[in-house]
Amino acid sequence: AAQKQASAARPSRRQTRGEGARATSRTQTTETERTVAEGRMTISLTVQPRVQREKWSLYWKESMMTKTDVLDPVVLSVDENKTKVGDVLQMVSTRMSWPAKQELLRLEGFEEPWETCVLNGKECMEDQTLADCGISKDNCTVTTVRKVLVAEGESRVRTRGERA
C-alpha cells in the first residue's frame, strides 16, 4: 500500500516530459515576445570571407604580389543594432579557426589593417554597429578580407621572445 501511494505521488516519465516540453515552448515564446517588444530583431548576415596573401619584400618594404583566396560564405545570426563590425570579424575568425590578429606575421613597413569588412564597395569601421554601416534585412551580405603576409627576402623583424 505504501508503494502505491509513493508511485501515485510521483508523476510518470510521460507526464514529466510533456510538462517540460510545454514549459520549454512557453519559455521560447516569451523570449521571442520579449525580443520583439525590446526591438531586438536578429538578421541572418551572410559573410563572404576572403584571404589576401601579400608577398612582402623585406628589402623594398612593400607588397610585391597579391593573391586572394575566395572562401565559402558564412551565415551569422546577429542583431544589427547592437553588433559591431569588429564583433563580426571576430566571429568569422573564430568560425574559420584563424589565429588571432596579434599572432599574424609582423613585417617592417606593413601598416595596413589586418582585417576589413566591405559593404557595397564601402569599408565599414570596426567600431561601428552594423546598422550604422547600412546593414539591414534587405542588405545583409558583406565581404571580409583578412591579410596574411608572406616574407620574401633576407631579414625579418623579430617579435619579443624570438631568437635569431
C-alpha positions as CSV (number, residue, x, y, z in Angstrom):
1,A,0.0,0.0,0.0
2,A,2.9,2.3,0.8
3,Q,4.4,1.7,-2.6
4,K,1.2,2.6,-4.4
5,Q,0.9,5.9,-2.5
6,A,4.6,6.8,-3.3
7,S,4.1,6.0,-7.0
8,A,0.9,8.0,-7.1
9,A,2.7,11.0,-5.6
10,R,5.5,10.8,-8.2
11,P,4.5,11.8,-11.7
12,S,5.2,9.3,-14.5
13,R,8.0,10.0,-17.0
14,R,5.5,10.7,-19.7
15,Q,3.8,13.4,-17.6
16,T,7.2,15.0,-16.7
17,R,8.3,15.1,-20.3
18,G,5.0,16.6,-21.5
19,E,5.1,19.3,-18.9
20,G,8.7,20.0,-19.6
21,A,8.0,20.4,-23.3
22,R,5.2,22.7,-22.6
23,A,7.3,24.8,-20.3
24,T,10.1,25.0,-22.9
25,S,7.8,26.1,-25.6
26,R,6.3,28.8,-23.2
27,T,9.9,29.9,-22.4
28,Q,10.8,30.2,-26.1
29,T,7.6,32.1,-26.9
30,T,8.2,34.6,-24.1
31,E,11.8,35.1,-25.2
32,T,10.6,35.8,-28.8
33,E,7.9,38.1,-27.5
34,R,10.5,39.9,-25.3
35,T,12.9,40.2,-28.2
36,V,10.2,41.8,-30.4
37,A,9.0,44.1,-27.6
38,E,12.5,45.4,-27.0
39,G,13.1,45.9,-30.7
40,R,16.0,43.4,-30.9
41,M,15.5,41.5,-34.1
42,T,18.3,39.4,-35.4
43,I,19.1,39.1,-39.0
44,S,21.0,36.4,-41.0
45,L,24.2,38.2,-42.1
46,T,25.9,36.5,-45.0
47,V,29.7,37.0,-44.8
48,Q,31.9,36.3,-47.8
49,P,35.3,35.7,-46.3
50,R,38.5,36.3,-48.4
51,V,42.1,35.7,-47.5
52,Q,44.5,38.1,-49.2
53,R,48.1,36.8,-49.3
54,E,50.7,39.5,-49.7
55,K,54.2,38.5,-50.8
56,W,56.1,41.2,-48.9
57,S,59.5,42.3,-49.9
58,L,61.8,42.8,-46.9
59,Y,64.2,44.8,-49.0
60,W,61.7,47.2,-50.6
61,K,59.3,47.0,-47.6
62,E,56.2,46.8,-49.9
63,S,53.9,44.2,-51.4
64,M,55.4,42.5,-54.5
65,M,52.4,40.3,-55.3
66,T,48.9,39.7,-54.0
67,K,46.8,36.6,-54.3
68,T,43.2,36.5,-52.9
69,D,41.5,33.2,-51.9
70,V,37.7,33.2,-52.0
71,L,36.3,31.0,-49.2
72,D,32.8,29.6,-48.7
73,P,30.2,32.0,-47.3
74,V,29.4,32.0,-43.6
75,V,25.9,32.9,-42.3
76,L,25.8,34.5,-38.8
77,S,22.7,35.4,-36.8
78,V,23.3,38.9,-35.3
79,D,21.4,41.9,-34.0
80,E,22.2,44.7,-36.5
81,N,21.6,47.5,-33.8
82,K,24.0,46.1,-31.2
83,T,26.6,44.0,-33.1
84,K,29.7,45.9,-34.1
85,V,31.7,45.2,-37.2
86,G,34.7,44.2,-35.1
87,D,32.5,41.6,-33.4
88,V,31.6,40.2,-36.9
89,L,35.2,40.0,-37.8
90,Q,35.9,38.1,-34.6
91,M,33.0,35.7,-35.2
92,V,34.3,34.9,-38.7
93,S,37.8,34.5,-37.4
94,T,36.6,32.0,-34.8
95,R,34.3,30.2,-37.2
96,M,37.2,29.8,-39.7
97,S,39.7,28.7,-37.0
98,W,42.1,31.5,-37.9
99,P,44.8,32.7,-35.5
100,A,44.2,36.0,-33.6
101,K,45.3,39.2,-35.4
102,Q,48.1,39.6,-32.8
103,E,49.6,36.3,-33.8
104,L,50.0,37.1,-37.5
105,L,53.4,37.7,-39.0
106,R,54.5,41.3,-38.5
107,L,56.9,42.7,-41.0
108,E,58.6,46.1,-41.1
109,G,56.8,48.6,-43.4
110,F,53.3,46.9,-43.3
111,E,50.9,49.4,-41.8
112,E,47.5,48.4,-43.3
113,P,44.7,46.9,-41.2
114,W,44.8,43.1,-40.9
115,E,41.1,42.7,-41.4
116,T,38.5,44.8,-43.3
117,C,34.7,44.5,-43.8
118,V,33.2,45.8,-47.0
119,L,29.5,46.5,-47.8
120,N,28.6,47.6,-51.3
121,G,32.2,48.7,-52.0
122,K,32.5,50.8,-48.8
123,E,34.7,49.9,-45.9
124,C,33.0,49.5,-42.6
125,M,34.9,50.7,-39.5
126,E,35.3,48.2,-36.7
127,D,33.8,50.4,-34.0
128,Q,30.5,51.0,-36.0
129,T,27.4,48.9,-35.5
130,L,26.0,47.0,-38.4
131,A,23.0,49.4,-38.6
132,D,25.4,52.4,-38.8
133,C,27.0,50.8,-41.8
134,G,23.7,50.3,-43.6
135,I,23.3,46.6,-43.0
136,S,19.6,45.6,-42.7
137,K,17.4,42.6,-43.5
138,D,17.3,43.7,-47.2
139,N,21.0,44.5,-47.4
140,C,22.7,41.8,-45.4
141,T,25.7,40.5,-47.4
142,V,29.2,41.7,-46.5
143,T,32.7,40.8,-47.7
144,T,35.5,40.4,-45.1
145,V,39.2,40.4,-46.1
146,R,42.0,39.1,-43.9
147,K,45.6,39.9,-44.9
148,V,48.3,37.4,-44.5
149,L,52.0,38.4,-45.1
150,V,54.5,36.0,-46.7
151,A,58.1,37.2,-46.2
152,E,60.2,37.5,-49.3
153,G,63.9,38.5,-48.9
154,E,66.7,38.4,-46.4
155,S,65.7,39.7,-42.9
156,R,62.6,39.6,-40.9
157,V,61.5,41.8,-37.9
158,R,61.6,39.6,-34.8
159,T,58.9,39.6,-32.2
160,R,59.6,39.6,-28.4
161,G,61.0,36.3,-27.2
162,E,62.0,35.1,-30.7
163,R,65.7,34.1,-31.3
164,A,67.9,34.9,-34.2
